[in-house]
Amino acid sequence: MSFSSYDSVHLGRHSSNELHHTIHSDIPFFGEDIELISFRDWMWDTEKLVQPLFSKYSQFDILRHVTSRFIGCASEC
């Protein structure tokens, strides 16, 4: 059994599919404009969206899905 399967079944966590849908429908991509100000704004907006998810999902799962929204130079760093 993989960690994510164990986490979902044994810790009462919701499925990663629900997390994937939530993050990928609400969080925009980041990386076209990689200026400090634009990252800060993206990060604050993202934090507001994911804050309620911490009670349902592990930090690892949230981070994995949020960083999948990085494109271009942001995904290469």
C-alpha positions as CSV (number, residue, x, y, z in Angstrom):
1,M,0.0,0.0,0.0
2,S,1.5,3.4,-1.0
3,F,1.7,6.2,1.5
4,S,-1.0,8.2,-0.1
5,S,-3.4,5.2,-0.1
6,Y,-2.5,4.6,3.6
7,D,-3.0,8.3,4.4
8,S,-6.4,8.4,2.7
9,V,-7.8,5.2,4.2
10,H,-6.3,5.1,7.6
11,L,-6.2,8.8,8.5
12,G,-9.6,9.7,7.3
13,R,-8.2,12.0,4.6
14,H,-10.1,12.8,1.5
15,S,-9.0,11.4,-1.9
16,S,-6.2,13.1,-3.8
17,N,-8.7,13.4,-6.8
18,E,-10.8,15.8,-4.8
19,L,-7.7,17.8,-3.8
20,H,-6.5,17.8,-7.4
21,H,-9.8,19.1,-8.7
22,T,-10.0,21.8,-6.0
23,I,-6.5,23.1,-6.6
24,H,-6.5,22.9,-10.3
25,S,-9.8,24.7,-10.7
26,D,-9.0,27.5,-8.3
27,I,-5.3,28.2,-8.4
28,P,-3.8,29.9,-11.5
29,F,-0.6,28.9,-13.1
30,F,2.5,30.8,-12.0
31,G,5.7,31.3,-14.0
32,E,5.0,33.6,-16.9
33,D,5.8,36.7,-14.8
34,I,8.3,35.6,-12.2
35,E,8.8,39.0,-10.6
36,L,8.9,39.2,-6.8
37,I,5.7,41.2,-6.5
38,S,3.8,38.9,-8.8
39,F,5.0,35.8,-6.8
40,R,4.0,37.4,-3.6
41,D,0.5,38.2,-4.8
42,W,0.2,34.7,-6.3
43,M,1.4,33.2,-3.0
44,W,-1.0,35.2,-0.8
45,D,-4.0,34.4,-3.1
46,T,-3.0,30.7,-3.1
47,E,-2.6,30.6,0.7
48,K,-6.1,31.9,1.2
49,L,-7.4,29.2,-1.1
50,V,-5.5,26.3,0.5
51,Q,-5.8,27.3,4.1
52,P,-9.1,25.5,4.6
53,L,-7.7,22.3,3.0
54,F,-5.1,21.8,5.7
55,S,-7.8,20.2,7.9
56,K,-8.5,17.6,5.2
57,Y,-5.2,16.9,3.5
58,S,-1.6,16.5,4.4
59,Q,0.8,19.4,3.8
60,F,2.8,17.1,1.4
61,D,-0.2,16.5,-0.8
62,I,-1.2,20.2,-0.9
63,L,2.4,21.3,-1.7
64,R,2.7,18.7,-4.4
65,H,-0.5,19.9,-6.1
66,V,0.2,23.6,-5.6
67,T,3.7,23.3,-7.1
68,S,2.2,21.5,-10.1
69,R,0.8,25.0,-11.0
70,F,4.3,26.3,-11.7
71,I,5.2,26.7,-15.4
72,G,8.2,28.0,-17.3
73,C,11.1,29.2,-15.2
74,A,9.2,28.7,-12.0
75,S,9.0,24.9,-12.6
76,E,12.7,24.7,-13.4
77,C,14.0,26.2,-10.2
